[in-house]
Amino acid sequence: MRRTSTLMALALGALAALGPAIARADSYWEVEHARANARAGGPVSERDAELLERYGCLSGSKSAFCKQLSNRDKKSNRTERRRARRD
């Protein structure tokens, strides 16, 4: 009986230690809120801008911030054309 209660206490302690890590995760609603702000004209805060950079804007967003992100992504995805080496 004592062994079971000790194991349960250890399990509860492990769950308590994992709690703060889950609370720091980005929530779906936080990302959607940032996207709604972008559709309304642009990110309101630095946190919104960070979330939009990480997860992206929706395709219908016409804010200057989202257009800037879209252009940046297009430039970084282009492959450079290279000439074949002639030995």
Rosetta constraint file for C-alpha pairs under 8 A:
AtomPair CA 1 CA 5 HARMONIC 6.47 0.50
AtomPair CA 2 CA 6 HARMONIC 6.22 0.50
AtomPair CA 3 CA 7 HARMONIC 6.26 0.50
AtomPair CA 4 CA 8 HARMONIC 6.15 0.50
AtomPair CA 5 CA 9 HARMONIC 6.13 0.50
AtomPair CA 6 CA 10 HARMONIC 6.27 0.50
AtomPair CA 7 CA 11 HARMONIC 6.14 0.50
AtomPair CA 8 CA 12 HARMONIC 6.11 0.50
AtomPair CA 9 CA 13 HARMONIC 6.15 0.50
AtomPair CA 10 CA 14 HARMONIC 6.20 0.50
AtomPair CA 11 CA 15 HARMONIC 6.31 0.50
AtomPair CA 12 CA 16 HARMONIC 6.18 0.50
AtomPair CA 13 CA 17 HARMONIC 6.22 0.50
AtomPair CA 14 CA 18 HARMONIC 6.45 0.50
AtomPair CA 15 CA 19 HARMONIC 6.35 0.50
AtomPair CA 16 CA 20 HARMONIC 7.93 0.50
AtomPair CA 18 CA 22 HARMONIC 6.77 0.50
AtomPair CA 19 CA 23 HARMONIC 6.53 0.50
AtomPair CA 20 CA 24 HARMONIC 6.46 0.50
AtomPair CA 21 CA 25 HARMONIC 6.90 0.50
AtomPair CA 26 CA 30 HARMONIC 6.70 0.50
AtomPair CA 26 CA 31 HARMONIC 7.32 0.50
AtomPair CA 27 CA 31 HARMONIC 6.61 0.50
AtomPair CA 28 CA 32 HARMONIC 6.26 0.50
AtomPair CA 29 CA 33 HARMONIC 5.98 0.50
AtomPair CA 30 CA 34 HARMONIC 6.36 0.50
AtomPair CA 31 CA 35 HARMONIC 6.29 0.50
AtomPair CA 31 CA 48 HARMONIC 7.68 0.50
AtomPair CA 31 CA 51 HARMONIC 6.16 0.50
AtomPair CA 31 CA 52 HARMONIC 7.44 0.50
AtomPair CA 31 CA 55 HARMONIC 7.61 0.50
AtomPair CA 32 CA 36 HARMONIC 6.11 0.50
AtomPair CA 33 CA 37 HARMONIC 6.27 0.50
AtomPair CA 34 CA 38 HARMONIC 6.28 0.50
AtomPair CA 34 CA 43 HARMONIC 6.51 0.50
AtomPair CA 34 CA 44 HARMONIC 7.94 0.50
AtomPair CA 34 CA 48 HARMONIC 4.84 0.50
AtomPair CA 34 CA 49 HARMONIC 7.57 0.50
AtomPair CA 34 CA 51 HARMONIC 6.90 0.50
AtomPair CA 34 CA 52 HARMONIC 6.78 0.50
AtomPair CA 35 CA 39 HARMONIC 6.27 0.50
AtomPair CA 35 CA 43 HARMONIC 7.97 0.50
AtomPair CA 35 CA 48 HARMONIC 7.93 0.50
AtomPair CA 35 CA 52 HARMONIC 6.96 0.50
AtomPair CA 35 CA 57 HARMONIC 5.94 0.50
AtomPair CA 35 CA 58 HARMONIC 6.87 0.50
AtomPair CA 36 CA 40 HARMONIC 6.26 0.50
AtomPair CA 37 CA 41 HARMONIC 6.47 0.50
AtomPair CA 37 CA 42 HARMONIC 5.77 0.50
AtomPair CA 37 CA 43 HARMONIC 5.53 0.50
AtomPair CA 37 CA 44 HARMONIC 6.59 0.50
AtomPair CA 37 CA 48 HARMONIC 7.98 0.50
AtomPair CA 38 CA 42 HARMONIC 4.03 0.50
AtomPair CA 38 CA 43 HARMONIC 5.18 0.50
AtomPair CA 38 CA 57 HARMONIC 7.42 0.50
AtomPair CA 38 CA 61 HARMONIC 6.60 0.50
AtomPair CA 38 CA 62 HARMONIC 7.97 0.50
AtomPair CA 38 CA 63 HARMONIC 6.08 0.50
AtomPair CA 38 CA 65 HARMONIC 7.61 0.50
AtomPair CA 38 CA 66 HARMONIC 7.22 0.50
AtomPair CA 39 CA 60 HARMONIC 7.80 0.50
AtomPair CA 39 CA 61 HARMONIC 4.99 0.50
AtomPair CA 39 CA 62 HARMONIC 6.61 0.50
AtomPair CA 39 CA 63 HARMONIC 6.40 0.50
AtomPair CA 40 CA 63 HARMONIC 7.64 0.50
AtomPair CA 41 CA 62 HARMONIC 7.71 0.50
AtomPair CA 41 CA 63 HARMONIC 5.20 0.50
AtomPair CA 41 CA 64 HARMONIC 7.78 0.50
AtomPair CA 42 CA 63 HARMONIC 5.53 0.50
AtomPair CA 42 CA 64 HARMONIC 7.02 0.50
AtomPair CA 42 CA 65 HARMONIC 6.12 0.50
AtomPair CA 42 CA 66 HARMONIC 7.78 0.50
AtomPair CA 43 CA 48 HARMONIC 5.37 0.50
AtomPair CA 43 CA 49 HARMONIC 5.56 0.50
AtomPair CA 43 CA 65 HARMONIC 7.48 0.50
AtomPair CA 44 CA 48 HARMONIC 6.41 0.50
AtomPair CA 44 CA 49 HARMONIC 7.78 0.50
AtomPair CA 45 CA 49 HARMONIC 6.48 0.50
AtomPair CA 46 CA 50 HARMONIC 6.13 0.50
AtomPair CA 47 CA 51 HARMONIC 6.21 0.50
AtomPair CA 48 CA 52 HARMONIC 6.14 0.50
AtomPair CA 49 CA 53 HARMONIC 6.14 0.50
AtomPair CA 50 CA 54 HARMONIC 6.19 0.50
AtomPair CA 51 CA 55 HARMONIC 5.88 0.50
AtomPair CA 51 CA 56 HARMONIC 7.42 0.50
AtomPair CA 52 CA 56 HARMONIC 4.63 0.50
AtomPair CA 52 CA 57 HARMONIC 5.73 0.50
AtomPair CA 52 CA 66 HARMONIC 8.00 0.50
AtomPair CA 53 CA 57 HARMONIC 7.94 0.50
AtomPair CA 53 CA 69 HARMONIC 7.18 0.50
AtomPair CA 56 CA 66 HARMONIC 7.98 0.50
AtomPair CA 56 CA 69 HARMONIC 7.98 0.50
AtomPair CA 57 CA 61 HARMONIC 6.56 0.50
AtomPair CA 57 CA 66 HARMONIC 6.06 0.50
AtomPair CA 61 CA 66 HARMONIC 6.56 0.50
AtomPair CA 62 CA 66 HARMONIC 6.68 0.50
AtomPair CA 62 CA 67 HARMONIC 6.68 0.50
AtomPair CA 63 CA 67 HARMONIC 6.36 0.50
AtomPair CA 64 CA 68 HARMONIC 6.09 0.50
AtomPair CA 65 CA 69 HARMONIC 6.32 0.50
AtomPair CA 66 CA 70 HARMONIC 6.09 0.50
AtomPair CA 67 CA 71 HARMONIC 6.17 0.50
AtomPair CA 68 CA 72 HARMONIC 6.17 0.50
AtomPair CA 69 CA 73 HARMONIC 6.19 0.50
AtomPair CA 70 CA 74 HARMONIC 6.30 0.50
AtomPair CA 71 CA 75 HARMONIC 6.32 0.50
AtomPair CA 72 CA 76 HARMONIC 6.37 0.50
AtomPair CA 73 CA 77 HARMONIC 6.18 0.50
AtomPair CA 74 CA 78 HARMONIC 6.48 0.50
